[in-house]
Amino acid sequence: MREFNVIPHGAGKNFLGAIQTVIKGKEKVHHIENLIKDNNLFDAIYAPFHFNPNFYDRTTWNQDEALMIWERCLNKRYETNKAKREVINLCNDFFKGTQHLDFSLPGISQYGIICLMNSVEQRAELDRLAHIKHKIKWEDDPHRYVRCQTIHTWEHTNITSYKADFVYDYSSVFHELDQRVITEIIERTEETFKVESPITIADVTSLIAKYNRRNHEILENE
């Protein structure tokens, strides 16, 4: 089910979508650099990262309800089998559209893209970063870190049962600037979409490095 991707909150899914727009030749590097310098926020500007040529950003499927049901189950406030049935029923009602989930769901084992987190701390840091960018106080919700712990445990317990077209580690892309992974992102984008003006690996790597540095500045200055 390529329509489902798992990219955690704050992990740059819209930024990588912007990178794909640059790769396709539909956006200029300097414009992305200006957005990075501004608030480094790409939500609602670019479609999220995906390799599905039939991407739809809207659907009748209630993603928020499915996530809420499963999160309640993970927090022991909902019976497991009942939660699984309800999530699957919601998925069965889904007709078309690409969904970016904050975490994986039972009943969905096949994904288009999965972004792996190294630790609870990394997930929590990115969750906090997203809140800062949207001008929401992360510290005002005392349950956010516990939520990150619960979800991280669920992901790593079940990760071996998942199948995905493309899996990458957040740190390998944004912290280590792994050329192998970045090259694969570029090549897969070129294979999936019509590319009018191919961009160099150096240009893409530079944008990712600038985005990551700006994220650190935002976290440090909060």
One Martini backbone bead per residue (centre of mass of N, CA, C, O) as a GRO file, in nm:
protein
  222
    1MET     BB    1   0.076   0.051   0.031
    2ARG     BB    2   0.194   0.342  -0.095
    3GLU     BB    3  -0.003   0.554   0.054
    4PHE     BB    4   0.175   0.477   0.307
    5ASN     BB    5   0.350   0.679   0.544
    6VAL     BB    6   0.640   0.705   0.780
    7ILE     BB    7   0.669   1.036   0.927
    8PRO     BB    8   0.757   1.201   1.172
    9HIS     BB    9   0.718   1.454   1.365
   10GLY     BB   10   0.955   1.690   1.236
   11ALA     BB   11   1.114   1.512   0.986
   12GLY     BB   12   1.082   1.670   0.696
   13LYS     BB   13   0.860   1.603   0.471
   14ASN     BB   14   0.831   1.890   0.330
   15PHE     BB   15   1.123   1.941   0.266
   16LEU     BB   16   1.160   1.689   0.086
   17GLY     BB   17   0.943   1.789  -0.107
   18ALA     BB   18   1.104   2.038  -0.194
   19ILE     BB   19   1.344   1.885  -0.307
   20GLN     BB   20   1.180   1.744  -0.528
   21THR     BB   21   1.102   2.009  -0.673
   22VAL     BB   22   1.393   2.075  -0.750
   23ILE     BB   23   1.461   1.817  -0.904
   24LYS     BB   24   1.220   1.877  -1.116
   25GLY     BB   25   1.248   2.202  -1.182
   26LYS     BB   26   1.014   2.381  -0.997
   27GLU     BB   27   1.260   2.493  -0.820
   28LYS     BB   28   1.469   2.704  -0.646
   29VAL     BB   29   1.732   2.710  -0.441
   30HIS     BB   30   1.708   3.006  -0.325
   31HIS     BB   31   1.420   2.970  -0.213
   32ILE     BB   32   1.484   2.755  -0.002
   33GLU     BB   33   1.696   2.923   0.147
   34ASN     BB   34   1.498   3.147   0.238
   35LEU     BB   35   1.315   2.959   0.411
   36ILE     BB   36   1.534   2.872   0.602
   37LYS     BB   37   1.604   3.159   0.713
   38ASP     BB   38   1.343   3.206   0.823
   39ASN     BB   39   1.149   2.925   0.952
   40ASN     BB   40   1.182   2.634   0.823
   41LEU     BB   41   0.889   2.614   0.682
   42PHE     BB   42   0.691   2.373   0.456
   43ASP     BB   43   0.417   2.374   0.525
   44ALA     BB   44   0.166   2.419   0.283
   45ILE     BB   45   0.369   2.433   0.021
   46TYR     BB   46   0.457   2.128   0.013
   47ALA     BB   47   0.459   1.826  -0.067
   48PRO     BB   48   0.521   1.547   0.053
   49PHE     BB   49   0.718   1.292   0.064
   50HIS     BB   50   0.733   1.095  -0.249
   51PHE     BB   51   0.678   0.790  -0.488
   52ASN     BB   52   0.381   0.880  -0.600
   53PRO     BB   53   0.235   0.969  -0.896
   54ASN     BB   54  -0.070   0.943  -0.743
   55PHE     BB   55  -0.084   1.178  -0.560
   56TYR     BB   56  -0.284   1.260  -0.269
   57ASP     BB   57  -0.383   1.519  -0.027
   58ARG     BB   58  -0.675   1.383  -0.027
   59THR     BB   59  -0.932   1.231   0.183
   60THR     BB   60  -1.181   1.035   0.355
   61TRP     BB   61  -0.982   0.945   0.546
   62ASN     BB   62  -0.942   0.913   0.910
   63GLN     BB   63  -0.647   0.956   1.043
   64ASP     BB   64  -0.684   1.082   1.326
   65GLU     BB   65  -0.865   0.857   1.437
   66ALA     BB   66  -0.666   0.621   1.406
   67LEU     BB   67  -0.440   0.738   1.583
   68MET     BB   68  -0.610   0.772   1.839
   69ILE     BB   69  -0.688   0.480   1.884
   70TRP     BB   70  -0.394   0.363   1.900
   71GLU     BB   71  -0.290   0.545   2.125
   72ARG     BB   72  -0.486   0.443   2.339
   73CYS     BB   73  -0.386   0.154   2.329
   74LEU     BB   74  -0.086   0.209   2.406
   75ASN     BB   75  -0.212   0.346   2.686
   76LYS     BB   76  -0.432   0.136   2.798
   77ARG     BB   77  -0.740   0.265   2.690
   78TYR     BB   78  -0.762   0.016   2.481
   79GLU     BB   79  -0.861  -0.249   2.321
   80THR     BB   80  -0.679  -0.411   2.094
   81ASN     BB   81  -0.877  -0.561   1.899
   82LYS     BB   82  -1.069  -0.325   1.868
   83ALA     BB   83  -0.866  -0.126   1.750
   84LYS     BB   84  -0.789  -0.290   1.501
   85ARG     BB   85  -1.071  -0.304   1.375
   86GLU     BB   86  -1.118   0.004   1.350
   87VAL     BB   87  -0.874   0.070   1.174
   88ILE     BB   88  -0.939  -0.122   0.939
   89ASN     BB   89  -1.216   0.000   0.875
   90LEU     BB   90  -1.103   0.275   0.798
   91CYS     BB   91  -0.922   0.171   0.566
   92ASN     BB   92  -1.157   0.045   0.395
   93ASP     BB   93  -1.282   0.341   0.338
   94PHE     BB   94  -1.050   0.394   0.171
   95PHE     BB   95  -0.970   0.505  -0.168
   96LYS     BB   96  -0.768   0.766  -0.189
   97GLY     BB   97  -0.440   0.850  -0.102
   98THR     BB   98  -0.181   1.011   0.067
   99GLN     BB   99  -0.036   0.898   0.376
  100HIS     BB  100   0.100   1.066   0.667
  101LEU     BB  101   0.243   0.915   0.935
  102ASP     BB  102   0.363   0.923   1.263
  103PHE     BB  103   0.270   0.616   1.280
  104SER     BB  104   0.211   0.305   1.289
  105LEU     BB  105  -0.037   0.054   1.192
  106PRO     BB  106  -0.259  -0.170   1.230
  107GLY     BB  107  -0.305  -0.351   0.922
  108ILE     BB  108  -0.029  -0.205   0.829
  109SER     BB  109   0.265  -0.337   0.647
  110GLN     BB  110   0.256  -0.151   0.391
  111TYR     BB  111   0.494   0.085   0.259
  112GLY     BB  112   0.650   0.339   0.103
  113ILE     BB  113   0.760   0.506   0.363
  114ILE     BB  114   1.034   0.495   0.609
  115CYS     BB  115   1.123   0.662   0.909
  116LEU     BB  116   1.390   0.641   1.124
  117MET     BB  117   1.453   0.625   1.468
  118ASN     BB  118   1.705   0.615   1.714
  119SER     BB  119   1.520   0.760   1.944
  120VAL     BB  120   1.335   0.911   2.175
  121GLU     BB  121   1.491   1.180   2.174
  122GLN     BB  122   1.460   1.235   1.873
  123ARG     BB  123   1.155   1.241   1.858
  124ALA     BB  124   1.118   1.465   2.071
  125GLU     BB  125   1.284   1.685   1.931
  126LEU     BB  126   1.106   1.696   1.671
  127ASP     BB  127   0.842   1.758   1.813
  128ARG     BB  128   0.938   2.023   1.935
  129LEU     BB  129   1.019   2.164   1.674
  130ALA     BB  130   0.735   2.171   1.550
  131HIS     BB  131   0.610   2.344   1.773
  132ILE     BB  132   0.787   2.592   1.739
  133LYS     BB  133   0.718   2.652   1.439
  134HIS     BB  134   0.397   2.668   1.538
  135LYS     BB  135   0.382   2.817   1.816
  136ILE     BB  136   0.409   2.575   2.035
  137LYS     BB  137   0.412   2.455   2.355
  138TRP     BB  138   0.558   2.169   2.453
  139GLU     BB  139   0.565   2.202   2.775
  140ASP     BB  140   0.242   2.215   2.813
  141ASP     BB  141   0.276   1.897   2.751
  142PRO     BB  142   0.351   1.631   2.967
  143HIS     BB  143   0.287   1.383   2.744
  144ARG     BB  144   0.486   1.389   2.501
  145TYR     BB  145   0.723   1.206   2.592
  146VAL     BB  146   0.556   0.955   2.652
  147ARG     BB  147   0.453   0.927   2.368
  148CYS     BB  148   0.729   0.878   2.239
  149GLN     BB  149   0.792   0.620   2.394
  150THR     BB  150   0.550   0.449   2.304
  151ILE     BB  151   0.597   0.467   1.997
  152HIS     BB  152   0.888   0.363   1.986
  153THR     BB  153   0.829   0.083   2.096
  154TRP     BB  154   0.629  -0.004   1.881
  155GLU     BB  155   0.812   0.025   1.632
  156HIS     BB  156   1.054  -0.169   1.729
  157THR     BB  157   0.876  -0.422   1.770
  158ASN     BB  158   0.747  -0.408   1.447
  159ILE     BB  159   0.957  -0.354   1.211
  160THR     BB  160   1.001  -0.655   1.096
  161SER     BB  161   0.687  -0.660   0.973
  162TYR     BB  162   0.766  -0.464   0.761
  163LYS     BB  163   0.701  -0.304   0.446
  164ALA     BB  164   0.908  -0.121   0.198
  165ASP     BB  165   1.022   0.073  -0.060
  166PHE     BB  166   1.142   0.295   0.159
  167VAL     BB  167   1.429   0.327   0.379
  168TYR     BB  168   1.522   0.565   0.640
  169ASP     BB  169   1.749   0.751   0.826
  170TYR     BB  170   1.750   1.047   0.966
  171SER     BB  171   2.057   1.081   1.033
  172SER     BB  172   2.175   1.003   0.753
  173VAL     BB  173   2.061   1.263   0.619
  174PHE     BB  174   2.089   1.519   0.835
  175HIS     BB  175   2.374   1.452   0.984
  176GLU     BB  176   2.557   1.270   0.772
  177LEU     BB  177   2.506   1.301   0.465
  178ASP     BB  178   2.437   1.047   0.301
  179GLN     BB  179   2.511   0.980  -0.027
  180ARG     BB  180   2.352   0.724  -0.079
  181VAL     BB  181   2.069   0.827   0.012
  182ILE     BB  182   2.055   1.090  -0.151
  183THR     BB  183   2.086   0.954  -0.426
  184GLU     BB  184   1.827   0.782  -0.402
  185ILE     BB  185   1.629   1.016  -0.386
  186ILE     BB  186   1.697   1.135  -0.661
  187GLU     BB  187   1.658   0.881  -0.842
  188ARG     BB  188   1.362   0.819  -0.759
  189THR     BB  189   1.248   1.090  -0.851
  190GLU     BB  190   1.336   1.063  -1.151
  191GLU     BB  191   1.172   0.795  -1.199
  192THR     BB  192   0.878   0.910  -1.112
  193PHE     BB  193   0.936   1.188  -1.249
  194LYS     BB  194   0.940   1.474  -1.420
  195VAL     BB  195   1.251   1.605  -1.537
  196GLU     BB  196   1.378   1.929  -1.630
  197SER     BB  197   1.623   1.996  -1.396
  198PRO     BB  198   1.881   1.865  -1.295
  199ILE     BB  199   2.044   1.804  -0.991
  200THR     BB  200   2.286   1.805  -0.767
  201ILE     BB  201   2.413   1.653  -0.495
  202ALA     BB  202   2.543   1.906  -0.374
  203ASP     BB  203   2.287   2.080  -0.360
  204VAL     BB  204   2.118   1.893  -0.180
  205THR     BB  205   2.319   1.869   0.054
  206SER     BB  206   2.325   2.171   0.122
  207LEU     BB  207   2.026   2.202   0.198
  208ILE     BB  208   2.023   1.994   0.427
  209ALA     BB  209   2.241   2.129   0.601
  210LYS     BB  210   2.091   2.401   0.639
  211TYR     BB  211   1.837   2.287   0.767
  212ASN     BB  212   1.975   2.153   1.013
  213ARG     BB  213   2.109   2.409   1.130
  214ARG     BB  214   1.844   2.567   1.169
  215ASN     BB  215   1.715   2.375   1.367
  216HIS     BB  216   1.928   2.412   1.590
  217GLU     BB  217   1.879   2.713   1.629
  218ILE     BB  218   1.583   2.694   1.714
  219LEU     BB  219   1.632   2.516   1.966
  220GLU     BB  220   1.849   2.702   2.110
  221ASN     BB  221   1.653   2.976   2.107
  222GLU     BB  222   1.406   2.868   2.296
   0.00000   0.00000   0.00000
